[in-house]
């Protein structure tokens, strides 16, 4: 028994220690530097950006090339491959979300002649997971993979509003660490109002003339795992353009349909009988009755 107790203590002590992994950190630093650069980088460029010597990064770059995370673009410069992107999409929750979201978003964009995008939260920012462009070819859109602010955007606020208090507080703190100038003493009141309403609809504070409408994609606990957003751009040459209330209604149905398709919670608050029937029909796959 004494030996067992000592073994448990030893394991507990080992688990409590903080170990560093310099080689791993070096490799991750290289990947992040290449991901953030719009142009291929030479080993000298990488070393300068990381504050390291060429000797420190030479073997790691060679290893990353060998594992197909990095590729030699020309004789001296390196670029990131699509392997990280591919690995991210192997993750089952993300893959399922994308699989179900894409046809719903395509149908929504076609119905509204507006672009739409799906974002997820990560470390004080949003990442655009998927986007569908305006079918007519003229409108506003964000690119897939873009990083967006949280505290001042409709989609970011939706991602915060539909969380438990502890998660909401943590994400606000993370977002403020990234963008301290976006602090707002009324943020909790704003988020409570969004949660009560079920969505956010505000003029963009970043692009003049743009209006953002965003709904949460909910999990089984009613927490937002993503936000589906339409950046509404008005066309002055189209008289029959869908209005903001019409866009809000269609977006709400699309978001609730997506939540249902991934097995999440679907709120019927504010839905009429026709809208409920529409969601029910859209959640059925071809051949289901």
ABEGO torsion letter per residue (X at the ends): XAAAAAAAAAAAAAAABBBBBAAAAAAAAAAAAAAABABBBBAAAAAAAAGBBAAAAAAAAAAAAAAGABBBABAABBBBBAAAAAAAAABAAAAAAAAAAAAAAAAAAAAAGBBBBBBBBBGGBBBBABBBBBAAGBEBBBBBGBBBBAAABAAAAAAAABBBAAAAAAAAAAAAAABAAABBAAAAAAAAAAAAAGBBBBBBAABBGBBBBBBBBBBAAGBBABBBBBBBBBBAABAABBBAAAAAAAAAAAAAAAAAAAGBBBBABGBBAAAAAAAAAAABBBGBX
